[in-house]
Amino acid sequence: MASLDIIVMVAQMILGLSILVGIHEFGHMIAAKMFGMRVEQFSIGFPPRIFSFQYGETRYSIGAIPLGGYVKISGMIDESMDTNQMKEEPKDWEFRSKPAWQRLIVMMAGIILNVITGIIVFVMLVYSQGEIYYTKDQVNKHGIVAYELGEEIGFKTGDKILKINGKDYDRFSDVLSADVLLESNSYYTVDRNGEMVEIQIPVGFIERFSDKRNFRFIEPMRPYKVGDVMINSGASKAGISKGDRLLEVEGEPVVYFHQIQEVLSGYKGKEVNVLLQRGESDQNLQELSIPVQVSEEGTIGFFPEFLLEYSEVNYSLAQAIPLGTTRAFSVVWLNMKAFGKMFKGELNPAKSVRGPLGIMKEFGTTWDWTRFWTLTGLLSMVLAFMNFLPIPALDGGHVAFLMYEIVSGRKPSDKFLENAQKVGMVLLLGLMAFVIFNDIIQEIF
């Protein structure tokens, strides 16, 4: 991978995480200040510190490790493990001296701001981008292409998917929905040359579907015609022009784009005979048979113009708000389902969890703002979900202890909170080590 590609991926990941971490920690800070608590430090990134300044009672800084951040609130046992001030009498401006409900709001504020950020991002994406998709009826005019992963579970090229889990659907993207792939006992109802066939999704299938090496599952069969022709390519030298339709290569049909890809892959570096159709109407249609040189990569050098029609929907802001909100919370719901399957042993954490390297690759080697904000919105909801888990050292752990205090009327001792924080830190460091090591293993193998 070129160094520039790596720089683009890293820059996007750092920017996205910095935005989300900054918003999360700002939530804690502003809530704490609102209730008169002293905020000693606000940092995006972990030490070593590369930039900082003091404003009022708070030192603001940027750390060299952009994988998180923190807010240091006086009188609170946190990841800094600064317990000296806890030995003194509580001060009015300390976290521990405030009512439990105020402390609860402070701990929930970061999560709440991440949720609001995720909702805003998804709402604005829906509003600005609308939706472009293939309908079920459009795809079923031709059927689907089944690649190796699709064939393994029973699909065949030409199948027409009629129902998902016994229910009708509208968009082809519903077929590939993570919600469907995570659902227990999911199945497709398929029309195969007039015969109704049920195809079950096996347990743990989403692991293989998510593996980039096995990503090709099924996709629509797409008729096409020649679009722009590359200069000095085999197609250009043979006289193939925009608008031509390729019918056969060496006697094998190539009406659909997956067919020409498959056929040409068997003739790399060779010359082939191509039968094509030229003309727009019945009066001037003609068929031509011409020799064409295939490149060493298995292409002849043109961009396809697909003839399968997209449907496009644009939304008003009033329509985008509920739709974007639903999409934002669907991320949380999918994470909950995935966690449930991991606890049941139906999903392998090593294949389902991604760390910094996996996230970086998702951003891609080109700066695409739609993809950037989509991933940032998704990560914002994931960050909120992960922080809400009742693990000591996470916001959710603090929330759990505060809820116990509110319900029981008894506050856990400082010693208990200190030990819980230590245990939580060990768990989090272990999880981080596992995630990073797993990322490296996934890249190597």
Buried (B, 14 or more C-beta within 10 A) or exposed (E): EEEEEEEBBBEBBBBBBBBBBBBBBBBBBBBBBEBEBBBBBBBBBBEEBEEEEEEEEBBBBBBEEBBBBBBBBBBBBBBEEEEEBBEEEBBEBBBBBBEBEBBBBBBBBBBBBBBBBBBBBBBBBBBEBEBEBBBBEBBBEBBBBBBEBBEBBBBBBBBBBBBBEEEEBEBBEBBEBBEBBBBEEBBBBBBBEEEEBEBEBEBBBBBBBBEEEBEBBBBBBBBBBBEEBBEEBBBBBBEBEEEBBBBBBBEEEBBBBBBBBBBBEEBEEEEBEBBBBBEEEEEEEEEBEBEBBBBEEBBBBBEBEBEBEEEEEEBEEEBBBEBBBEBBBBBBBBBEBBBEBBEEEBBEBEBBBBBBBBBBBBBBBEEEEEBBBBBBBBBBBBBBBBBBEEBBBBBBBBBBBBEBBBEEEEBEEEEEBEEBBBEBBEBBEEBBEBBBEBBEEBEEE
